[in-house]
Amino acid sequence: MARKRKGYDDDDGRTVADMSGVFPQRMWMPGRPPGPGTDRGAQKTGRQEDGEEITGRERRWYVLGALKAALLIAAVFLVAFGLLIALLIAVWR
């Protein structure tokens, strides 16, 4: 016996976004996405969305920029932690 689908009054049957090519990403063993026709190989080859290749020098600058941002955030946390320790030492004396 087939289930009867619940229809909505405001549903006109149009598709807003085609989700047929979207697959979940594997968490434990990343690799090629399952299913034919998915083009996620552009991420591995270093292509930008407009089709241009990223050179090794540009990639290095991107990595160094991200590293600089991460180190800046870590430095802020270290300074805040050091000030907290200094404040606690001053209070307990």
Residue frames as qw, qx, qy, qz and C-alpha x, y, z in Angstrom:
[[0.000, 0.891, 0.453, 0.000, 0.00, 0.00, 0.00],
 [0.444, 0.385, -0.003, 0.809, 1.55, 3.28, -1.09],
 [0.232, -0.546, -0.421, 0.686, 1.75, 6.21, 1.24],
 [0.227, 0.855, 0.381, 0.269, -0.09, 9.29, 0.20],
 [0.451, 0.097, -0.127, 0.878, 2.19, 12.33, 0.00],
 [0.103, -0.765, -0.446, 0.453, 1.09, 15.33, 1.95],
 [0.379, 0.546, 0.315, 0.677, 0.54, 18.24, -0.41],
 [0.221, -0.433, -0.286, 0.826, 1.02, 21.83, 0.56],
 [0.303, 0.823, 0.452, -0.163, -1.37, 24.59, -0.51],
 [0.081, 0.920, -0.181, -0.338, 1.39, 27.01, -1.52],
 [0.504, -0.301, 0.694, 0.417, 3.51, 24.46, -3.44],
 [0.590, 0.644, -0.057, -0.483, 3.44, 25.15, -7.17],
 [0.954, 0.152, 0.235, 0.112, 5.84, 22.33, -8.10],
 [0.456, 0.825, -0.270, 0.195, 8.80, 24.47, -9.21],
 [0.858, -0.182, -0.171, 0.450, 12.35, 23.52, -8.29],
 [0.145, -0.982, 0.098, 0.070, 14.28, 26.31, -6.57],
 [0.026, -0.725, 0.682, 0.087, 17.66, 24.58, -6.51],
 [0.908, 0.185, -0.347, -0.143, 18.54, 21.29, -8.17],
 [0.441, -0.654, 0.585, -0.190, 20.22, 19.18, -5.49],
 [0.983, 0.149, 0.006, -0.103, 20.66, 16.03, -7.58],
 [0.705, 0.503, -0.355, 0.353, 24.45, 16.48, -7.91],
 [0.205, -0.702, 0.462, -0.502, 25.15, 17.18, -4.24],
 [0.844, -0.108, -0.520, 0.079, 26.72, 14.33, -2.30],
 [0.587, -0.801, 0.111, -0.024, 27.86, 14.25, 1.33],
 [0.350, 0.712, -0.577, 0.195, 31.60, 14.54, 1.80],
 [0.879, -0.180, -0.416, 0.145, 33.32, 11.56, 3.36],
 [0.349, -0.890, 0.211, -0.206, 34.81, 12.43, 6.73],
 [0.774, -0.486, 0.390, 0.111, 37.11, 9.54, 7.58],
 [0.633, -0.050, 0.563, 0.529, 38.59, 8.70, 4.18],
 [0.321, 0.778, 0.022, -0.540, 38.51, 11.78, 1.97],
 [0.421, -0.086, 0.726, 0.537, 39.01, 11.23, -1.69],
 [0.118, -0.119, -0.581, -0.797, 37.03, 11.32, -4.88],
 [0.499, 0.067, 0.353, -0.789, 33.37, 12.15, -4.34],
 [0.390, 0.194, 0.900, 0.033, 30.91, 9.36, -5.00],
 [0.469, 0.705, 0.456, -0.273, 28.79, 9.59, -8.09],
 [0.555, 0.255, 0.436, 0.661, 29.40, 10.46, -11.71],
 [0.176, 0.757, 0.356, 0.519, 29.50, 13.96, -13.11],
 [0.405, -0.895, -0.108, 0.155, 30.77, 15.78, -10.05],
 [0.592, 0.581, -0.149, 0.539, 33.66, 18.13, -10.75],
 [0.512, -0.856, 0.066, 0.033, 35.48, 18.63, -7.49],
 [0.849, 0.056, 0.084, 0.518, 38.81, 17.93, -9.14],
 [0.257, 0.804, 0.007, 0.535, 39.30, 21.68, -9.60],
 [0.511, -0.831, 0.156, -0.159, 40.05, 21.98, -5.89],
 [0.873, -0.304, 0.259, 0.279, 42.87, 19.45, -6.09],
 [0.702, 0.380, 0.216, 0.563, 44.54, 20.82, -9.20],
 [0.331, -0.417, -0.105, 0.840, 44.66, 24.38, -7.92],
 [0.113, 0.428, 0.517, 0.733, 42.23, 25.88, -10.40],
 [0.147, 0.201, 0.347, -0.904, 40.29, 28.96, -9.50],
 [0.475, 0.494, 0.645, -0.339, 36.59, 29.22, -10.31],
 [0.446, 0.764, -0.074, -0.460, 37.19, 31.20, -13.48],
 [0.933, 0.348, 0.048, 0.078, 39.44, 28.47, -14.89],
 [0.302, 0.807, -0.441, 0.253, 42.84, 30.09, -14.32],
 [0.839, -0.084, -0.440, 0.308, 45.62, 28.11, -12.71],
 [0.426, -0.893, 0.141, -0.033, 47.14, 29.23, -9.40],
 [0.571, 0.588, -0.499, 0.284, 50.89, 29.44, -9.65],
 [0.743, -0.204, -0.506, 0.386, 53.19, 28.04, -6.98],
 [0.242, 0.159, -0.269, 0.918, 54.15, 31.53, -5.91],
 [0.441, -0.390, -0.132, -0.798, 50.51, 32.59, -5.45],
 [0.808, -0.335, -0.472, -0.111, 49.78, 29.41, -3.50],
 [0.594, -0.043, -0.461, 0.658, 52.77, 30.10, -1.23],
 [0.030, -0.252, 0.146, -0.956, 51.52, 33.64, -0.57],
 [0.648, -0.402, -0.309, -0.568, 48.04, 32.34, 0.27],
 [0.805, -0.260, -0.493, 0.202, 49.49, 29.83, 2.72],
 [0.426, 0.048, -0.358, 0.829, 51.74, 32.44, 4.32],
 [0.265, -0.371, -0.053, -0.888, 48.82, 34.86, 4.63],
 [0.770, -0.411, -0.368, -0.322, 46.72, 32.24, 6.39],
 [0.738, -0.137, -0.459, 0.476, 49.65, 31.35, 8.65],
 [0.178, 0.239, -0.220, 0.929, 50.20, 35.00, 9.53],
 [0.509, -0.437, -0.163, -0.723, 46.52, 35.40, 10.45],
 [0.842, -0.335, -0.422, -0.027, 46.60, 32.27, 12.63],
 [0.611, -0.013, -0.397, 0.685, 49.79, 33.40, 14.40],
 [0.071, -0.375, 0.082, -0.921, 48.30, 36.83, 15.03],
 [0.700, -0.457, -0.240, -0.494, 45.25, 35.30, 16.68],
 [0.840, -0.208, -0.419, 0.275, 47.47, 32.98, 18.75],
 [0.381, 0.207, -0.304, 0.848, 49.59, 35.95, 19.86],
 [0.366, -0.474, -0.027, -0.800, 46.49, 37.82, 21.04],
 [0.845, -0.396, -0.298, -0.200, 45.42, 34.80, 23.10],
 [0.748, -0.024, -0.391, 0.536, 48.93, 34.41, 24.58],
 [0.115, 0.345, -0.209, 0.908, 49.09, 38.09, 25.58],
 [0.588, -0.474, -0.120, -0.644, 45.62, 37.89, 27.15],
 [0.888, -0.271, -0.365, 0.068, 46.60, 34.72, 29.04],
 [0.567, 0.134, -0.355, 0.731, 49.83, 36.37, 30.24],
 [0.156, -0.431, 0.110, -0.882, 47.92, 39.43, 31.48],
 [0.772, -0.434, -0.248, -0.392, 45.47, 37.18, 33.30],
 [0.828, -0.133, -0.395, 0.374, 48.34, 35.34, 35.03],
 [0.311, 0.265, -0.269, 0.872, 49.96, 38.66, 35.99],
 [0.429, -0.483, -0.048, -0.762, 46.66, 39.93, 37.40],
 [0.863, -0.368, -0.316, -0.140, 46.12, 36.77, 39.44],
 [0.693, 0.016, -0.386, 0.609, 49.67, 36.93, 40.82],
 [0.055, 0.371, -0.168, 0.912, 49.14, 40.58, 41.78],
 [0.623, -0.481, -0.157, -0.597, 45.84, 39.80, 43.53],
 [0.896, -0.288, -0.334, 0.045, 47.20, 36.86, 45.52],
 [0.546, 0.225, -0.402, 0.700, 50.21, 38.73, 46.91]]
